[in-house]
């Protein structure tokens, strides 16, 4: 969620006016799903290297400071 917020991903999510007025652009589920979709789009458009570069750019600090691996893929 922090990474999605840091790149202001919420403003690019297409949603209803009602969802946006209820804070949908800052909803953690919406941001997580949008970030996952963005990484998938980068992979489909630019290939594995582009996706890896994007992930490394935003997750390198989190990954290098991690002492114990996360329990699942979404625990970072």
Secondary structure by P-SEA (a helix, b strand, c coil): caaaaaacccccccccaaaaaacccccaaaaaaaaaaaaaaaaaaccaaaaaaaaaaccaaaaaaccccccccccc
